[in-house]
Amino acid sequence: MKTFLPTRFARALCRFSLALATLWVAGTPLADTINVGADVQKNPKTIAYLNSRNVLEVLFRLGLEQDRKFGLATQCQGQYKLEPYSVAVLTPIEFPDETPHTVEGLWNIRYRLLRCGEVKVYNTLFSATGYGKTPPAPRINFPGSSNAGQMLVTDALRAAMPAALTASGQKDCKQVDLYDMRVTESARELVEASKTVSGVWDEIWTFRVCGKVVDAGLRFFPMGEGAGVHFKLTVPAAKPS
């Protein structure tokens, strides 16, 4: 008789508990189209869908995948807790009553993965597939809790990642990973080039570069409606990981 030991994922899945975010509280039903994150809390069907066990298990599985990539909680045998706490709608979500899954839309779910005294913030993108007949396709998104939108993060990374590689002093390194993003100063007014700019905020993006850690400082400047957001980048010397 053979004894099969469960995988780390299976063991953790048996242990983890869910703490549903207060953001997702049922309210007044809206139409089938969800245009912004704030609409989610007013649409009971969407709330139930995002809180379904299938979606939460996807978040948990992808969170563990990132834990393995970053070498986090490798010896943890305790309880895992998943805390989804925000959803950002990137393109409108179409979710008719007659379909079991979303028909159109792209959205990001941000969540905390807590285990053995450690907390990590992860993000997962979901895109509608199969005209509502199949579950949305999940994809790992950037880790951390940036206030920048998806396109802005992508644009800023084009500058920040090469700068982190240079700061590491390891120009031949092929393994440059964005490990974390966090807000260090919230939105405020700031004078820049003799002009007062509202909504300016600061973040630190942490990169792992072949055994070294590089913290890149970014300051974001909203330039007004239709003008986008500009950023300034500061990258100090690397430190050992």
N, C-alpha and C positions, 0 to 999 in steps of 0.2 A: 504494500500500500504506500503510495507516494504522498508526501506532505508538500503542499505548495505554499511558499511564503509569499504574502502579498507584497506588491511593489510599494515604494515610498509614497507614490501618489495615492494608491488604494488605501494605505493605512491612514494617510492624512485626511483623505476624503471621508473616512469613517469618523474622524475626530472633529472635523471643523464645524463650527457653528456660524450661523448667519445673523448679522445685526443689520436689519434693514434701515436704510437712511430715512430720516424724518422728512427729507425732501419729497419722497415718493409717498404722499398721503392722498387718498382719494378725495376728489372735490367735484365740482360741477362738470358733467360731460361736455366735451367739445366736439367739433367735427372730426372726421377721420384723419385729417391732415395735422401733423405736429410740426410747426414751423420753428419753434425755439425751445430751449430747455425748460423754460417756465411753463410751457403748455403741457409738459408731461404730467405734472402733478394734478392737472385738471382732467385728465383722461383716464378713467378707471381701467379700460382695457389695456392701455399701454403700460400703466403701472403694474398690473398683474403680469403682463408679458415680461417686463424687465426684471421683475422679482421672481420669475418662475425658476424652478430648480434647474432646468436645462441651461438657462442663461448664466445662473450663478455658478454652476459647475464648470462652464466654459471659462469664466473669469478666474476661478480657482485653479484650473488646470494651467492656464496661461501664466498665472502668477507664479506657480511652482516652476514652470519652465524658465521664467526669468530669474527666480531664485537660484536655480542650477547654473544658469549662465554667469551670474555674478558671484557664485560661491557662497550664498547666504543660507544661514540656518541649516547647514548640512548635517548637523548632529541632532537636530530638534526632534524630540519624540513626544512633545506635548501637544496641547490643543491648538488647532489653527482656527482663526476667526477671520471672516471676510466681511468688510464693511463698505459696500458701495455708497458713495455720498454725493455724486453729481453726474449729470448727463448733459452733454453738449450736442445739440442738433446741428450737423454741418450742412446737410441738405434735407429738405422737408421729408418727413416720414409719412408715407401713405399706409394706413392700416384699416381697410374696410372691415365691417363686421362679419362679412361672409368668408373671410380668409383666415387661416390659422396663423399665418405669419405676415410680416410686413411686405408690402408690394414694392415700395420704393423707399429710398432714404439712406443716409449715412450718418451715424452718430457715434459719439465716444462716451464710454462709461469709465469714470474715475473711481478707484476703490483702494482701500487700505487692506493689506494682508498682515495680520498680526500673528506672531508665533514666537514662543519662548522668549518673551521680553523684547522682541525686535518688531519694528513696524516699517513697512515699505509701501510707498504709494505707486500704484501701477495704473496704466490706462489700456483699454482695449477698444479698437474700432470695430463697428459692426456695419455691414452693408447689406441691403436687401437683395435677395436673389430669387430666381424661380417664380416670379410673379405671384408671390404669396404662398406657393405650394411647398417651399423648402425653407429651413431656418436661415437667418441671415448669416453671412460669412464673417467670422471673427478674425481679427488681425492684431497682433501686438503693436501698441503705439508707444510713443516716447514715455519713459518712466518719469515720475515726479509730478509736481503740482504747479506748473507754469500757468500764468494768467494770459500768456500769448495764445492767439488762435493757431489753428493747424498750419495754415500757409505761412504765418509769421515765424513759427518755430522752424519750419523747413527752410525758409530764407535765412534766418539767423544762423542755423547750423552750417550753412555753406561757408560762413565766415568763422564761426566759433571752432569747428572741428579742426580745420587746418592750423588755426592759431594754437589750439591745445597741443597738437602734434609738434609744432615748432617749440613751444614752451617746454615740452617734455625733454627736449634734447635728443630725441630718438627718431630722426627723420626717416629711418628705414622701417619703423614699426608698422605692422599691418593690422594691428588690433586696437582700434580706437573706438571705445564704447561710451555712449552717453549714459551715465549711471544715475543721475538725479537732476531735477530742476526744482528750485524753490524760490518763493518770493521773499526778499529780504526787507524791502520797503514798499508799502502799499501806495496806491495812487495819491498824488499830491500836486500842488502847483510848484513850478520850478522856473527860474529865470535862466534862459539859454540864449546866448548871443543877443542880449538886451531885449529879449522877448519872453513874456510870461507864457508858459505852456502848462495846460491843465492835464491832469490824469497821468502824469509821469510816474513810472514805477521801476523798481530795481529787482533783479533776480541773480542768483548764482546757479550756473550750470556746471555740474561736476562730471569730468571725463576720466575714464581709466585708460591709460596709454601704456601698454606693455609693462605693467608693474608699477607705474607711477600714477599719481592723482593730480589732475589739473583742475582748478576752480576758475571758471571764466565768469567775469562779472558783466552783466548786460543791463543797460539802462534804456528803457523804452519810452519814446516820445510820440503820443498820439498827435497827429498833425491836423486834426479837424475832419469833418465829415467828407468822405470821398477822397481824402488825401493820404490815407493809410497811416502806418505807424513806422517811425524811424527808430533805429537803435544804435547805441555806442557800445563797443566791446573793449574790455580790459582783461588781459590774461597775465597773471603773475607767474613766477617760476613754479615748476612742478615740485611735488613732494612725494616721498615714498608711500606706497599704498599699505 
